């Protein structure tokens, strides 16, 4: 049986992961920003397995306190799943300074600080798993999502570097890149900027169609995605990237192929800037 620390268990992937792990018999330390009926129901059903703590991941001091208290209470943390986060939609010009600061502090800095707090714990206990919920938006960018992409591209680079740093200590990392799923991410918790009429009718506002359930629901099943994430914990070596949703996989491959082709076409330009001895 493992002990898992999961941020943001009130809804979406966090809630699905928690339910599956509790059914499996594991212990979950789950963070929430406020009381939630779904979480309260799980606490009633699994009082000895679910430890719910209040945490705002933008508060670094609180992150360190929660991690220290969890280790003191449970003895170890085998797996961290950084799940807390939200989507922000709108053109870069439409976003205000508070929009930008909040999503970077939540989706990027909060995840960075949570991982930093767990590294010494896992190193001292002889190993562990770091799982970062990202998005295929950490590889593929669309208009109207610039700051969300900034956070996801950023956290993916951070985790790829950290994975190499912690490998000698038997700590592995996986970046999860889901496509569209039927969670509150799209249908309830999405933040939309104050839209400008200048962008109406342009690809930048195409996200409005995606956010309206009347236009069709996302294909991803959050419970099935959660099951695939849990399965990776026993894989050796751990996958560094895990893409979930066939269309997301295809879009990622197409974008990476385009990027590779672009770089391959710049051989002479790149060489022309070298100092010739």
Secondary structure by P-SEA (a helix, b strand, c coil): cbbbbbccccccaaaaaaaaaaaabbbbbbbbccccaaaaaaaaaccccbbbbbbccccaaaaaaaaaaaaaacccccbbbcccccccccccccccaaaaaaaaaaccaaaaaaaaaaaaaaaaaccbbbbbbccccccccccccaaaaaaaaaaaaaaaaaaaaaccccbbbbbbbbcccccccccccccccccccccccccccccccccccccccccccaaaaaaaaaaacccccccccccccaaaaaaaaaaaaaaaaaaaaaaaaaaaacccc
